[in-house]
Structure formats: C-alpha cells, structure tokens
Amino acid sequence: STDDSSEKVTFSHNTTIPTGHAKTVRSLAWSPSGKTFATASFDSNIGIWSQEESGEDSDIGNAKEWECMSLLEGHETECKSVAYSHTGTFLASCSRDKTVWIWEGEF
C-alpha cells in the first residue's frame, strides 16, 4: 500500500458572512446542489443563504456576496441543527423545543 500522508491539503480563507442572527449559529448544512446553505441559530431561526446573482465578477477572486434569501421562523426555542434531504427538496430542523420541523421548498 502507498502512504500518501506526505501530501498536504491546504485551505485558504474565502469569505466571512455576517449572518445577522441575534444569537450563536449552531449548525450549517450545504444543499445537495451546493448553491445554498442553511444556518440554524440559537435565536430560533433558520437562514437560507445563496450567492448574489450578478452579471459581473468581483475583482477579488471572483467572489460573490452571500445573502440571506429566506428566514424560516417558527421554533419556540434554539435551533440546534439543520439537514437537507438527498434531493434538496426538504430541510429538517431540530430545536431545543423538542420538535423536528420539515420544511419543503426549492433549496
């Protein structure tokens, strides 16, 4: 067997997203398409994020800004986690209120 441990994977910081959540972001999940992601926050809300549509690329690494396209509300207390279905049609969220909500949409 070949030992590939000598190959190093490097990462570089791409962007920072000010979420606007009132409390800690507890969890994040990428949609299967990779076009959106969801944040679960202790403020009881779920944010759905996408990159802005723009005809022009930014000068800095062609990075586009991420924006909150939807805020899902309804949990009584802190949202602890979010997860997409394999098709991306459903998003599940769980909360300290002892409930799991299933959200349907085009994520």
N, C-alpha and C positions, 0 to 999 in steps of 0.2 A: 504494500500500500504506500501511496505517496503522501508525505506530510506537507500540506500547503500552509502550515502555520506561519511560514516566513512572509507570506503575502499579507500586507496590511490594508485594511479598508479605512479610508479617510472620509470624514464628513466635514462640511463647512456650513456655517450658519447661513440660511437663506433669507429669512424674514422674521419679524416679530409681529404678532397680531394682537392689538389691544381689543379685547373681546367686548368690553362694556358690561360684562356680567358684574352684578353687585357683590358677588361673593366668589370664592375659590372655584376654579374649573377643576372638576374631579375626574372627568373622563373625556376621551376623544375617540371617535371612530371614523375611519375613511369609508366612503361609499364604495361599492364594488367597481363603479365606473372611474373612481379616482377624481371625479370632477367636483365633489362636495365632501364635506366632513361635518360631523355633528359634535357639539360640546355639551356635556352635562355639568351643571353648576349647582353649588350649594344654595344658589338663590332661587331654586325650584324650577328653573327654566332650562330649555334645550335650545341651543342656537344651531341653525343650519347655515353653513358657510360655503361660498363659491368665489372664484376669482372673477373680478370685474370683466365684463365684455368690453373690449377696446379694439379698435382698428389699428391702433398704433402700439408698438412695443416700447417699453421703458428703456432708457439708456443704460440702466443698471441691471445687467444680466437678464434683460427681457422679462423681469419680474412684474407681475400684475398684482394689484392690491386685492386682498381678501376682504369680502364684505358679508355681513350677516343678511341673508336673503329671507330668513324667516325665524321667528322666535316662537317656539312651542311652549305654551303655558298650560297649567292645569294641576300639576302635582302639588300636594299640600305642604310638603317639606323638601329638604335637599334631594336633588337628583344625584344618584351615585354612579350610574353607568349608562352607556348607550351602545347599541349594536345594530348593524344593518342586516337584513336578510340577504341571502346569497344573490338574489335578483336585484336588490336595491329598491324594491317596491315598498318594503316595510322597514320601520325603525322601531326598535324596542327600547324603552327607558325604564329604569327601576329607581325607586325612591325610598327614602327613609320612612315614608308614609305606608310602607309595606305593600305597595302596589307595583304592578308592571303594566305599563301602557304600551299599546301597539299603535303606531302612527302609520297611516297609509298616505303615500304621495309619490311624486316623481323626484327622487333624490339623485 
